[in-house]
Amino acid sequence: MSFLSLFKKSPKSLKPVIKKPRHRCPFYGFFHARSTDVLIDQQGNQCALIVTSYSPCQMEFRKQTPDWDKCSLNAEKDKEIIEEMMDSCRVFPDEFMPEDRSKWAGLSLREWMEYVMGNKVPRPQ
């Protein structure tokens, strides 16, 4: 079962400042800053769920297209940890960064997941 089905839809419609192709994974291309609840856009193939100095996406490493619904890290045993992260974790995707970055609080992981898993996001070719 996909974790996406466990999360309620956000009441607001997220609109990016710029269009950026994204894989169907909220953790792909992000760095999880240690000892914080912050995911920072790295514009690469890093997986924010594997917390080491650099952890590439394991699906991509196996020549598969990154997709959270098919990822081995999307497992029942991690359901509680991911659910805790949904509202406490802040995500800073480049496409939503406003001009005045000093006041930007980012998105909740719940909002980001809803956006990046949606059908209106451009996908990499």
Backbone atoms as SQL, in Angstrom:
CREATE TABLE atoms (id INTEGER PRIMARY KEY, chain TEXT, resi INTEGER, resn TEXT, atom TEXT, x REAL, y REAL, z REAL);
INSERT INTO atoms VALUES
  (1, 'A', 1, 'MET', 'N', 0.842, -1.183, 0.000),
  (2, 'A', 1, 'MET', 'CA', 0.000, 0.000, 0.000),
  (3, 'A', 1, 'MET', 'C', 0.882, 1.239, 0.000),
  (4, 'A', 2, 'SER', 'N', 0.542, 2.197, -0.783),
  (5, 'A', 2, 'SER', 'CA', 1.293, 3.440, -0.873),
  (6, 'A', 2, 'SER', 'C', 0.965, 4.341, 0.305),
  (7, 'A', 3, 'PHE', 'N', 1.990, 5.003, 0.844),
  (8, 'A', 3, 'PHE', 'CA', 1.752, 5.958, 1.932),
  (9, 'A', 3, 'PHE', 'C', 0.911, 7.127, 1.453),
  (10, 'A', 4, 'LEU', 'N', 0.983, 7.447, 0.166),
  (11, 'A', 4, 'LEU', 'CA', 0.250, 8.591, -0.358),
  (12, 'A', 4, 'LEU', 'C', -1.230, 8.478, -0.026),
  (13, 'A', 5, 'SER', 'N', -1.774, 7.276, -0.040),
  (14, 'A', 5, 'SER', 'CA', -3.196, 7.098, 0.238),
  (15, 'A', 5, 'SER', 'C', -3.538, 7.396, 1.696),
  (16, 'A', 6, 'LEU', 'N', -2.546, 7.473, 2.557),
  (17, 'A', 6, 'LEU', 'CA', -2.785, 7.741, 3.970),
  (18, 'A', 6, 'LEU', 'C', -2.898, 9.229, 4.287),
  (19, 'A', 7, 'PHE', 'N', -2.500, 10.081, 3.369),
  (20, 'A', 7, 'PHE', 'CA', -2.416, 11.498, 3.656),
  (21, 'A', 7, 'PHE', 'C', -3.589, 12.269, 3.094),
  (22, 'A', 8, 'LYS', 'N', -4.088, 13.181, 3.902),
  (23, 'A', 8, 'LYS', 'CA', -5.203, 14.029, 3.485),
  (24, 'A', 8, 'LYS', 'C', -4.706, 15.069, 2.487),
  (25, 'A', 9, 'LYS', 'N', -5.568, 15.478, 1.620),
  (26, 'A', 9, 'LYS', 'CA', -5.223, 16.521, 0.653),
  (27, 'A', 9, 'LYS', 'C', -5.126, 17.866, 1.356),
  (28, 'A', 10, 'SER', 'N', -4.176, 18.656, 0.926),
  (29, 'A', 10, 'SER', 'CA', -4.022, 20.009, 1.444),
  (30, 'A', 10, 'SER', 'C', -5.159, 20.870, 0.899),
  (31, 'A', 11, 'PRO', 'N', -5.713, 21.768, 1.717),
  (32, 'A', 11, 'PRO', 'CA', -6.817, 22.594, 1.241),
  (33, 'A', 11, 'PRO', 'C', -6.413, 23.628, 0.204),
  (34, 'A', 12, 'LYS', 'N', -5.131, 23.982, 0.156),
  (35, 'A', 12, 'LYS', 'CA', -4.719, 24.988, -0.815),
  (36, 'A', 12, 'LYS', 'C', -4.071, 24.339, -2.026),
  (37, 'A', 13, 'SER', 'N', -4.163, 25.015, -3.136),
  (38, 'A', 13, 'SER', 'CA', -3.571, 24.524, -4.367),
  (39, 'A', 13, 'SER', 'C', -2.163, 25.093, -4.481),
  (40, 'A', 14, 'LEU', 'N', -1.178, 24.220, -4.587),
  (41, 'A', 14, 'LEU', 'CA', 0.201, 24.666, -4.680),
  (42, 'A', 14, 'LEU', 'C', 0.543, 25.030, -6.117),
  (43, 'A', 15, 'LYS', 'N', 1.112, 26.212, -6.285),
  (44, 'A', 15, 'LYS', 'CA', 1.520, 26.666, -7.605),
  (45, 'A', 15, 'LYS', 'C', 2.991, 27.070, -7.554),
  (46, 'A', 16, 'PRO', 'N', 3.830, 26.363, -8.320),
  (47, 'A', 16, 'PRO', 'CA', 5.253, 26.702, -8.311),
  (48, 'A', 16, 'PRO', 'C', 5.522, 28.045, -8.983),
  (49, 'A', 17, 'VAL', 'N', 6.616, 28.669, -8.585),
  (50, 'A', 17, 'VAL', 'CA', 7.064, 29.924, -9.183),
  (51, 'A', 17, 'VAL', 'C', 7.632, 29.640, -10.572),
  (52, 'A', 18, 'ILE', 'N', 8.342, 28.511, -10.703),
  (53, 'A', 18, 'ILE', 'CA', 8.883, 28.055, -11.985),
  (54, 'A', 18, 'ILE', 'C', 8.502, 26.590, -12.183),
  (55, 'A', 19, 'LYS', 'N', 8.476, 26.151, -13.426),
  (56, 'A', 19, 'LYS', 'CA', 8.220, 24.736, -13.721),
  (57, 'A', 19, 'LYS', 'C', 9.549, 23.994, -13.691),
  (58, 'A', 20, 'LYS', 'N', 9.560, 22.864, -13.000),
  (59, 'A', 20, 'LYS', 'CA', 10.776, 22.066, -12.911),
  (60, 'A', 20, 'LYS', 'C', 10.381, 20.597, -12.980),
  (61, 'A', 21, 'PRO', 'N', 10.974, 19.823, -13.890),
  (62, 'A', 21, 'PRO', 'CA', 10.649, 18.397, -13.951),
  (63, 'A', 21, 'PRO', 'C', 11.058, 17.682, -12.665),
  (64, 'A', 22, 'ARG', 'N', 10.183, 16.822, -12.195),
  (65, 'A', 22, 'ARG', 'CA', 10.426, 16.056, -10.967),
  (66, 'A', 22, 'ARG', 'C', 9.980, 14.610, -11.162),
  (67, 'A', 23, 'HIS', 'N', 10.742, 13.699, -10.568),
  (68, 'A', 23, 'HIS', 'CA', 10.311, 12.307, -10.500),
  (69, 'A', 23, 'HIS', 'C', 9.191, 12.198, -9.476),
  (70, 'A', 24, 'ARG', 'N', 8.455, 11.111, -9.510),
  (71, 'A', 24, 'ARG', 'CA', 7.341, 10.887, -8.586),
  (72, 'A', 24, 'ARG', 'C', 7.873, 10.400, -7.234),
  (73, 'A', 25, 'CYS', 'N', 8.712, 11.192, -6.627),
  (74, 'A', 25, 'CYS', 'CA', 9.248, 10.853, -5.301),
  (75, 'A', 25, 'CYS', 'C', 9.540, 12.138, -4.534),
  (76, 'A', 26, 'PRO', 'N', 8.970, 12.297, -3.343),
  (77, 'A', 26, 'PRO', 'CA', 9.199, 13.522, -2.574),
  (78, 'A', 26, 'PRO', 'C', 10.599, 13.619, -1.970),
  (79, 'A', 27, 'PHE', 'N', 11.367, 12.530, -1.987),
  (80, 'A', 27, 'PHE', 'CA', 12.690, 12.518, -1.367),
  (81, 'A', 27, 'PHE', 'C', 13.824, 12.575, -2.396),
  (82, 'A', 28, 'TYR', 'N', 13.503, 12.374, -3.669),
  (83, 'A', 28, 'TYR', 'CA', 14.508, 12.350, -4.724),
  (84, 'A', 28, 'TYR', 'C', 15.075, 13.755, -4.955),
  (85, 'A', 29, 'GLY', 'N', 16.393, 13.846, -4.919),
  (86, 'A', 29, 'GLY', 'CA', 17.061, 15.117, -5.190),
  (87, 'A', 29, 'GLY', 'C', 17.186, 16.034, -3.987),
  (88, 'A', 30, 'PHE', 'N', 16.892, 15.504, -2.801),
  (89, 'A', 30, 'PHE', 'CA', 16.952, 16.323, -1.591),
  (90, 'A', 30, 'PHE', 'C', 17.956, 15.759, -0.594),
  (91, 'A', 31, 'PHE', 'N', 18.517, 16.656, 0.175),
  (92, 'A', 31, 'PHE', 'CA', 19.436, 16.329, 1.262),
  (93, 'A', 31, 'PHE', 'C', 18.699, 16.558, 2.567),
  (94, 'A', 32, 'HIS', 'N', 18.754, 15.585, 3.452),
  (95, 'A', 32, 'HIS', 'CA', 18.138, 15.716, 4.773),
  (96, 'A', 32, 'HIS', 'C', 19.209, 16.238, 5.722),
  (97, 'A', 33, 'ALA', 'N', 19.104, 17.504, 6.076),
  (98, 'A', 33, 'ALA', 'CA', 20.089, 18.110, 6.979),
  (99, 'A', 33, 'ALA', 'C', 20.044, 17.391, 8.330),
  (100, 'A', 34, 'ARG', 'N', 21.145, 16.838, 8.732),
  (101, 'A', 34, 'ARG', 'CA', 21.210, 16.049, 9.966),
  (102, 'A', 34, 'ARG', 'C', 20.754, 16.847, 11.182),
  (103, 'A', 35, 'SER', 'N', 20.093, 16.143, 12.080),
  (104, 'A', 35, 'SER', 'CA', 19.593, 16.708, 13.340),
  (105, 'A', 35, 'SER', 'C', 18.567, 17.817, 13.113),
  (106, 'A', 36, 'THR', 'N', 17.969, 17.868, 11.946),
  (107, 'A', 36, 'THR', 'CA', 16.933, 18.855, 11.662),
  (108, 'A', 36, 'THR', 'C', 15.791, 18.162, 10.932),
  (109, 'A', 37, 'ASP', 'N', 14.707, 18.868, 10.800),
  (110, 'A', 37, 'ASP', 'CA', 13.582, 18.394, 10.011),
  (111, 'A', 37, 'ASP', 'C', 13.508, 19.228, 8.738),
  (112, 'A', 38, 'VAL', 'N', 14.621, 19.294, 8.012),
  (113, 'A', 38, 'VAL', 'CA', 14.718, 20.123, 6.818),
  (114, 'A', 38, 'VAL', 'C', 15.239, 19.290, 5.644),
  (115, 'A', 39, 'LEU', 'N', 14.530, 19.370, 4.506),
  (116, 'A', 39, 'LEU', 'CA', 14.980, 18.750, 3.262),
  (117, 'A', 39, 'LEU', 'C', 15.332, 19.868, 2.291),
  (118, 'A', 40, 'ILE', 'N', 16.577, 19.860, 1.823),
  (119, 'A', 40, 'ILE', 'CA', 17.076, 20.925, 0.957),
  (120, 'A', 40, 'ILE', 'C', 17.281, 20.380, -0.449),
  (121, 'A', 41, 'ASP', 'N', 16.773, 21.107, -1.434),
  (122, 'A', 41, 'ASP', 'CA', 16.874, 20.720, -2.837),
  (123, 'A', 41, 'ASP', 'C', 18.338, 20.719, -3.256),
  (124, 'A', 42, 'GLN', 'N', 18.819, 19.580, -3.771),
  (125, 'A', 42, 'GLN', 'CA', 20.206, 19.458, -4.212),
  (126, 'A', 42, 'GLN', 'C', 20.338, 19.373, -5.726),
  (127, 'A', 43, 'GLN', 'N', 19.216, 19.278, -6.434),
  (128, 'A', 43, 'GLN', 'CA', 19.200, 19.220, -7.893),
  (129, 'A', 43, 'GLN', 'C', 20.004, 18.042, -8.433),
  (130, 'A', 44, 'GLY', 'N', 20.058, 16.980, -7.675),
  (131, 'A', 44, 'GLY', 'CA', 20.786, 15.794, -8.113),
  (132, 'A', 44, 'GLY', 'C', 19.930, 14.557, -7.938),
  (133, 'A', 45, 'ASN', 'N', 20.579, 13.426, -7.688),
  (134, 'A', 45, 'ASN', 'CA', 19.849, 12.173, -7.530),
  (135, 'A', 45, 'ASN', 'C', 19.918, 11.631, -6.102),
  (136, 'A', 46, 'GLN', 'N', 20.182, 12.499, -5.154),
  (137, 'A', 46, 'GLN', 'CA', 20.297, 12.101, -3.760),
  (138, 'A', 46, 'GLN', 'C', 18.949, 11.679, -3.183),
  (139, 'A', 47, 'CYS', 'N', 18.975, 10.737, -2.240),
  (140, 'A', 47, 'CYS', 'CA', 17.771, 10.302, -1.531),
  (141, 'A', 47, 'CYS', 'C', 17.824, 10.837, -0.104),
  (142, 'A', 48, 'ALA', 'N', 16.848, 11.651, 0.258),
  (143, 'A', 48, 'ALA', 'CA', 16.831, 12.274, 1.589),
  (144, 'A', 48, 'ALA', 'C', 16.521, 11.281, 2.704),
  (145, 'A', 49, 'LEU', 'N', 16.036, 10.101, 2.384),
  (146, 'A', 49, 'LEU', 'CA', 15.726, 9.116, 3.423),
  (147, 'A', 49, 'LEU', 'C', 16.945, 8.321, 3.863),
  (148, 'A', 50, 'ILE', 'N', 17.976, 8.324, 3.046),
  (149, 'A', 50, 'ILE', 'CA', 19.214, 7.639, 3.417),
  (150, 'A', 50, 'ILE', 'C', 20.169, 8.722, 3.898),
  (151, 'A', 51, 'VAL', 'N', 20.331, 8.817, 5.195),
  (152, 'A', 51, 'VAL', 'CA', 21.084, 9.930, 5.783),
  (153, 'A', 51, 'VAL', 'C', 22.558, 9.557, 5.946),
  (154, 'A', 52, 'THR', 'N', 23.321, 9.821, 4.896),
  (155, 'A', 52, 'THR', 'CA', 24.776, 9.710, 4.926),
  (156, 'A', 52, 'THR', 'C', 25.301, 10.933, 4.181),
  (157, 'A', 53, 'SER', 'N', 26.603, 11.011, 4.000),
  (158, 'A', 53, 'SER', 'CA', 27.139, 12.195, 3.340),
  (159, 'A', 53, 'SER', 'C', 26.595, 12.341, 1.913),
  (160, 'A', 54, 'TYR', 'N', 26.467, 11.253, 1.185),
  (161, 'A', 54, 'TYR', 'CA', 25.841, 11.294, -0.139),
  (162, 'A', 54, 'TYR', 'C', 25.197, 9.935, -0.405),
  (163, 'A', 55, 'SER', 'N', 23.922, 9.933, -0.646),
  (164, 'A', 55, 'SER', 'CA', 23.191, 8.692, -0.861),
  (165, 'A', 55, 'SER', 'C', 22.354, 8.798, -2.127),
  (166, 'A', 56, 'PRO', 'N', 22.833, 8.217, -3.226),
  (167, 'A', 56, 'PRO', 'CA', 22.052, 8.288, -4.453),
  (168, 'A', 56, 'PRO', 'C', 20.788, 7.436, -4.361),
  (169, 'A', 57, 'CYS', 'N', 19.819, 7.776, -5.172),
  (170, 'A', 57, 'CYS', 'CA', 18.576, 7.018, -5.266),
  (171, 'A', 57, 'CYS', 'C', 18.899, 5.583, -5.663),
  (172, 'A', 58, 'GLN', 'N', 18.437, 4.632, -4.869),
  (173, 'A', 58, 'GLN', 'CA', 18.720, 3.230, -5.138),
  (174, 'A', 58, 'GLN', 'C', 17.976, 2.714, -6.372),
  (175, 'A', 59, 'MET', 'N', 16.799, 3.262, -6.652),
  (176, 'A', 59, 'MET', 'CA', 16.078, 2.858, -7.855),
  (177, 'A', 59, 'MET', 'C', 16.858, 3.282, -9.100),
  (178, 'A', 60, 'GLU', 'N', 17.323, 4.512, -9.100),
  (179, 'A', 60, 'GLU', 'CA', 18.086, 5.014, -10.235),
  (180, 'A', 60, 'GLU', 'C', 19.388, 4.234, -10.389),
  (181, 'A', 61, 'PHE', 'N', 20.001, 3.884, -9.275),
  (182, 'A', 61, 'PHE', 'CA', 21.235, 3.102, -9.271),
  (183, 'A', 61, 'PHE', 'C', 21.004, 1.750, -9.966),
  (184, 'A', 62, 'ARG', 'N', 19.783, 1.205, -9.814),
  (185, 'A', 62, 'ARG', 'CA', 19.414, -0.071, -10.451),
  (186, 'A', 62, 'ARG', 'C', 18.799, 0.149, -11.840),
  (187, 'A', 63, 'LYS', 'N', 18.976, 1.354, -12.385),
  (188, 'A', 63, 'LYS', 'CA', 18.487, 1.717, -13.716),
  (189, 'A', 63, 'LYS', 'C', 16.957, 1.675, -13.819),
  (190, 'A', 64, 'GLN', 'N', 16.282, 2.019, -12.717),
  (191, 'A', 64, 'GLN', 'CA', 14.827, 2.143, -12.684),
  (192, 'A', 64, 'GLN', 'C', 14.476, 3.617, -12.557),
  (193, 'A', 65, 'THR', 'N', 13.302, 3.991, -13.026),
  (194, 'A', 65, 'THR', 'CA', 12.830, 5.361, -12.872),
  (195, 'A', 65, 'THR', 'C', 12.386, 5.569, -11.430),
  (196, 'A', 66, 'PRO', 'N', 12.920, 6.575, -10.740),
  (197, 'A', 66, 'PRO', 'CA', 12.522, 6.827, -9.353),
  (198, 'A', 66, 'PRO', 'C', 11.018, 7.065, -9.233),
  (199, 'A', 67, 'ASP', 'N', 10.392, 6.333, -8.316),
  (200, 'A', 67, 'ASP', 'CA', 8.954, 6.433, -8.094),
  (201, 'A', 67, 'ASP', 'C', 8.663, 5.969, -6.672),
  (202, 'A', 68, 'TRP', 'N', 8.171, 6.871, -5.854),
  (203, 'A', 68, 'TRP', 'CA', 7.903, 6.575, -4.455),
  (204, 'A', 68, 'TRP', 'C', 6.970, 5.374, -4.276),
  (205, 'A', 69, 'ASP', 'N', 5.993, 5.225, -5.160),
  (206, 'A', 69, 'ASP', 'CA', 5.059, 4.106, -5.044),
  (207, 'A', 69, 'ASP', 'C', 5.735, 2.761, -5.257),
  (208, 'A', 70, 'LYS', 'N', 6.894, 2.736, -5.911),
  (209, 'A', 70, 'LYS', 'CA', 7.600, 1.485, -6.206),
  (210, 'A', 70, 'LYS', 'C', 8.893, 1.326, -5.398),
  (211, 'A', 71, 'CYS', 'N', 9.199, 2.297, -4.566),
  (212, 'A', 71, 'CYS', 'CA', 10.460, 2.319, -3.811),
  (213, 'A', 71, 'CYS', 'C', 10.442, 1.348, -2.632),
  (214, 'A', 72, 'SER', 'N', 11.567, 0.674, -2.415),
  (215, 'A', 72, 'SER', 'CA', 11.671, -0.254, -1.290),
  (216, 'A', 72, 'SER', 'C', 11.662, 0.471, 0.058),
  (217, 'A', 73, 'LEU', 'N', 11.954, 1.776, 0.063),
  (218, 'A', 73, 'LEU', 'CA', 11.906, 2.542, 1.312),
  (219, 'A', 73, 'LEU', 'C', 10.477, 2.929, 1.696),
  (220, 'A', 74, 'ASN', 'N', 9.547, 2.764, 0.782),
  (221, 'A', 74, 'ASN', 'CA', 8.132, 3.009, 1.039),
  (222, 'A', 74, 'ASN', 'C', 7.561, 1.709, 1.604),
  (223, 'A', 75, 'ALA', 'N', 7.917, 1.430, 2.842),
  (224, 'A', 75, 'ALA', 'CA', 7.587, 0.150, 3.461),
  (225, 'A', 75, 'ALA', 'C', 6.735, 0.336, 4.715),
  (226, 'A', 76, 'GLU', 'N', 5.934, -0.651, 4.990),
  (227, 'A', 76, 'GLU', 'CA', 5.041, -0.627, 6.151),
  (228, 'A', 76, 'GLU', 'C', 5.823, -0.400, 7.450),
  (229, 'A', 77, 'LYS', 'N', 7.019, -0.957, 7.551),
  (230, 'A', 77, 'LYS', 'CA', 7.811, -0.825, 8.787),
  (231, 'A', 77, 'LYS', 'C', 8.221, 0.629, 9.066),
  (232, 'A', 78, 'ASP', 'N', 8.250, 1.464, 8.032),
  (233, 'A', 78, 'ASP', 'CA', 8.644, 2.869, 8.189),
  (234, 'A', 78, 'ASP', 'C', 7.461, 3.824, 8.186),
  (235, 'A', 79, 'LYS', 'N', 6.262, 3.294, 8.156),
  (236, 'A', 79, 'LYS', 'CA', 5.042, 4.096, 8.061),
  (237, 'A', 79, 'LYS', 'C', 4.956, 5.156, 9.168),
  (238, 'A', 80, 'GLU', 'N', 5.215, 4.778, 10.408),
  (239, 'A', 80, 'GLU', 'CA', 5.109, 5.730, 11.525),
  (240, 'A', 80, 'GLU', 'C', 6.142, 6.851, 11.423),
  (241, 'A', 81, 'ILE', 'N', 7.363, 6.510, 11.042),
  (242, 'A', 81, 'ILE', 'CA', 8.421, 7.520, 10.920),
  (243, 'A', 81, 'ILE', 'C', 8.063, 8.532, 9.842),
  (244, 'A', 82, 'ILE', 'N', 7.610, 8.043, 8.690),
  (245, 'A', 82, 'ILE', 'CA', 7.250, 8.937, 7.583),
  (246, 'A', 82, 'ILE', 'C', 6.047, 9.788, 7.980),
  (247, 'A', 83, 'GLU', 'N', 5.081, 9.194, 8.644),
  (248, 'A', 83, 'GLU', 'CA', 3.895, 9.953, 9.070),
  (249, 'A', 83, 'GLU', 'C', 4.300, 11.078, 10.021),
  (250, 'A', 84, 'GLU', 'N', 5.237, 10.835, 10.927),
  (251, 'A', 84, 'GLU', 'CA', 5.721, 11.885, 11.837),
  (252, 'A', 84, 'GLU', 'C', 6.395, 13.009, 11.061),
  (253, 'A', 85, 'MET', 'N', 7.076, 12.667, 9.988),
  (254, 'A', 85, 'MET', 'CA', 7.781, 13.661, 9.186),
  (255, 'A', 85, 'MET', 'C', 6.823, 14.550, 8.381),
  (256, 'A', 86, 'MET', 'N', 5.645, 14.063, 8.085),
  (257, 'A', 86, 'MET', 'CA', 4.743, 14.744, 7.163),
  (258, 'A', 86, 'MET', 'C', 4.461, 16.211, 7.524),
  (259, 'A', 87, 'ASP', 'N', 4.280, 16.503, 8.794),
  (260, 'A', 87, 'ASP', 'CA', 3.983, 17.885, 9.197),
  (261, 'A', 87, 'ASP', 'C', 5.156, 18.577, 9.882),
  (262, 'A', 88, 'SER', 'N', 6.080, 17.800, 10.437),
  (263, 'A', 88, 'SER', 'CA', 7.206, 18.423, 11.134),
  (264, 'A', 88, 'SER', 'C', 8.348, 18.785, 10.191),
  (265, 'A', 89, 'CYS', 'N', 8.485, 18.057, 9.120),
  (266, 'A', 89, 'CYS', 'CA', 9.587, 18.268, 8.180),
  (267, 'A', 89, 'CYS', 'C', 9.249, 19.391, 7.201),
  (268, 'A', 90, 'ARG', 'N', 10.196, 20.295, 6.982),
  (269, 'A', 90, 'ARG', 'CA', 10.040, 21.399, 6.019),
  (270, 'A', 90, 'ARG', 'C', 10.889, 21.089, 4.784),
  (271, 'A', 91, 'VAL', 'N', 10.309, 21.301, 3.626),
  (272, 'A', 91, 'VAL', 'CA', 10.964, 21.019, 2.352),
  (273, 'A', 91, 'VAL', 'C', 11.154, 22.339, 1.607),
  (274, 'A', 92, 'PHE', 'N', 12.326, 22.498, 1.007),
  (275, 'A', 92, 'PHE', 'CA', 12.661, 23.730, 0.301),
  (276, 'A', 92, 'PHE', 'C', 12.970, 23.444, -1.166),
  (277, 'A', 93, 'PRO', 'N', 11.911, 23.154, -1.964),
  (278, 'A', 93, 'PRO', 'CA', 12.116, 22.896, -3.393),
  (279, 'A', 93, 'PRO', 'C', 12.349, 24.193, -4.156),
  (280, 'A', 94, 'ASP', 'N', 13.288, 24.155, -5.072),
  (281, 'A', 94, 'ASP', 'CA', 13.653, 25.348, -5.845),
  (282, 'A', 94, 'ASP', 'C', 12.476, 25.997, -6.556),
  (283, 'A', 95, 'GLU', 'N', 11.557, 25.189, -7.083),
  (284, 'A', 95, 'GLU', 'CA', 10.471, 25.760, -7.879),
  (285, 'A', 95, 'GLU', 'C', 9.451, 26.556, -7.077),
  (286, 'A', 96, 'PHE', 'N', 9.506, 26.472, -5.756),
  (287, 'A', 96, 'PHE', 'CA', 8.589, 27.243, -4.915),
  (288, 'A', 96, 'PHE', 'C', 9.285, 28.386, -4.179),
  (289, 'A', 97, 'MET', 'N', 10.595, 28.524, -4.366),
  (290, 'A', 97, 'MET', 'CA', 11.346, 29.546, -3.648),
  (291, 'A', 97, 'MET', 'C', 10.973, 30.951, -4.129),
  (292, 'A', 98, 'PRO', 'N', 10.468, 31.794, -3.233),
  (293, 'A', 98, 'PRO', 'CA', 10.105, 33.164, -3.620),
  (294, 'A', 98, 'PRO', 'C', 11.345, 34.052, -3.731),
  (295, 'A', 99, 'GLU', 'N', 11.157, 35.219, -4.301),
  (296, 'A', 99, 'GLU', 'CA', 12.274, 36.159, -4.420),
  (297, 'A', 99, 'GLU', 'C', 12.811, 36.547, -3.057),
  (298, 'A', 100, 'ASP', 'N', 11.909, 36.809, -2.103),
  (299, 'A', 100, 'ASP', 'CA', 12.339, 37.166, -0.747),
  (300, 'A', 100, 'ASP', 'C', 12.487, 35.886, 0.069),
  (301, 'A', 101, 'ARG', 'N', 13.664, 35.290, -0.023),
  (302, 'A', 101, 'ARG', 'CA', 13.931, 34.012, 0.644),
  (303, 'A', 101, 'ARG', 'C', 14.025, 34.136, 2.161),
  (304, 'A', 102, 'SER', 'N', 14.271, 35.319, 2.671),
  (305, 'A', 102, 'SER', 'CA', 14.469, 35.497, 4.109),
  (306, 'A', 102, 'SER', 'C', 13.212, 35.187, 4.922),
  (307, 'A', 103, 'LYS', 'N', 12.047, 35.268, 4.297),
  (308, 'A', 103, 'LYS', 'CA', 10.796, 35.031, 5.009),
  (309, 'A', 103, 'LYS', 'C', 10.132, 33.713, 4.620),
  (310, 'A', 104, 'TRP', 'N', 10.809, 32.915, 3.788),
  (311, 'A', 104, 'TRP', 'CA', 10.203, 31.691, 3.295),
  (312, 'A', 104, 'TRP', 'C', 10.390, 30.548, 4.270),
  (313, 'A', 105, 'ALA', 'N', 9.306, 29.915, 4.654),
  (314, 'A', 105, 'ALA', 'CA', 9.340, 28.806, 5.601),
  (315, 'A', 105, 'ALA', 'C', 9.289, 27.454, 4.902),
  (316, 'A', 106, 'GLY', 'N', 9.320, 27.445, 3.571),
  (317, 'A', 106, 'GLY', 'CA', 9.263, 26.195, 2.838),
  (318, 'A', 106, 'GLY', 'C', 7.865, 25.597, 2.857),
  (319, 'A', 107, 'LEU', 'N', 7.783, 24.325, 2.492),
  (320, 'A', 107, 'LEU', 'CA', 6.525, 23.594, 2.480),
  (321, 'A', 107, 'LEU', 'C', 6.609, 22.462, 3.487),
  (322, 'A', 108, 'SER', 'N', 5.475, 22.012, 3.977),
  (323, 'A', 108, 'SER', 'CA', 5.502, 20.795, 4.797),
  (324, 'A', 108, 'SER', 'C', 5.755, 19.626, 3.854),
  (325, 'A', 109, 'LEU', 'N', 6.286, 18.547, 4.371),
  (326, 'A', 109, 'LEU', 'CA', 6.495, 17.359, 3.550),
  (327, 'A', 109, 'LEU', 'C', 5.153, 16.877, 2.993),
  (328, 'A', 110, 'ARG', 'N', 4.093, 17.032, 3.745),
  (329, 'A', 110, 'ARG', 'CA', 2.753, 16.648, 3.295),
  (330, 'A', 110, 'ARG', 'C', 2.360, 17.437, 2.039),
  (331, 'A', 111, 'GLU', 'N', 2.580, 18.755, 2.046),
  (332, 'A', 111, 'GLU', 'CA', 2.260, 19.596, 0.880),
  (333, 'A', 111, 'GLU', 'C', 3.136, 19.219, -0.317),
  (334, 'A', 112, 'TRP', 'N', 4.432, 19.035, -0.044),
  (335, 'A', 112, 'TRP', 'CA', 5.357, 18.699, -1.108),
  (336, 'A', 112, 'TRP', 'C', 4.997, 17.354, -1.733),
  (337, 'A', 113, 'MET', 'N', 4.672, 16.372, -0.894),
  (338, 'A', 113, 'MET', 'CA', 4.319, 15.048, -1.400),
  (339, 'A', 113, 'MET', 'C', 3.066, 15.135, -2.276),
  (340, 'A', 114, 'GLU', 'N', 2.088, 15.885, -1.836),
  (341, 'A', 114, 'GLU', 'CA', 0.868, 16.043, -2.620),
  (342, 'A', 114, 'GLU', 'C', 1.195, 16.635, -3.986),
  (343, 'A', 115, 'TYR', 'N', 2.042, 17.649, -3.998),
  (344, 'A', 115, 'TYR', 'CA', 2.408, 18.297, -5.258),
  (345, 'A', 115, 'TYR', 'C', 3.201, 17.348, -6.165),
  (346, 'A', 116, 'VAL', 'N', 4.306, 16.815, -5.667),
  (347, 'A', 116, 'VAL', 'CA', 5.236, 16.063, -6.511),
  (348, 'A', 116, 'VAL', 'C', 4.644, 14.732, -6.989),
  (349, 'A', 117, 'MET', 'N', 3.695, 14.187, -6.273),
  (350, 'A', 117, 'MET', 'CA', 3.069, 12.936, -6.700),
  (351, 'A', 117, 'MET', 'C', 1.880, 13.184, -7.613),
  (352, 'A', 118, 'GLY', 'N', 1.497, 14.442, -7.784),
  (353, 'A', 118, 'GLY', 'CA', 0.341, 14.793, -8.599),
  (354, 'A', 118, 'GLY', 'C', 0.580, 14.686, -10.094),
  (355, 'A', 119, 'ASN', 'N', -0.483, 14.841, -10.841),
  (356, 'A', 119, 'ASN', 'CA', -0.449, 14.682, -12.292),
  (357, 'A', 119, 'ASN', 'C', -0.020, 15.933, -13.053),
  (358, 'A', 120, 'LYS', 'N', 0.060, 17.082, -12.390),
  (359, 'A', 120, 'LYS', 'CA', 0.363, 18.334, -13.090),
  (360, 'A', 120, 'LYS', 'C', 1.846, 18.685, -13.080),
  (361, 'A', 121, 'VAL', 'N', 2.659, 17.846, -12.494),
  (362, 'A', 121, 'VAL', 'CA', 4.092, 18.098, -12.387),
  (363, 'A', 121, 'VAL', 'C', 4.801, 17.596, -13.643),
  (364, 'A', 122, 'PRO', 'N', 5.643, 18.438, -14.275),
  (365, 'A', 122, 'PRO', 'CA', 6.406, 17.928, -15.425),
  (366, 'A', 122, 'PRO', 'C', 7.388, 16.853, -14.965),
  (367, 'A', 123, 'ARG', 'N', 7.517, 15.806, -15.745),
  (368, 'A', 123, 'ARG', 'CA', 8.413, 14.696, -15.410),
  (369, 'A', 123, 'ARG', 'C', 9.661, 14.725, -16.290),
  (370, 'A', 124, 'PRO', 'N', 10.789, 14.278, -15.741),
  (371, 'A', 124, 'PRO', 'CA', 12.014, 14.215, -16.556),
  (372, 'A', 124, 'PRO', 'C', 11.833, 13.262, -17.738),
  (373, 'A', 125, 'GLN', 'N', 12.496, 13.586, -18.822),
  (374, 'A', 125, 'GLN', 'CA', 12.415, 12.741, -20.034),
  (375, 'A', 125, 'GLN', 'C', 13.451, 11.652, -19.984);
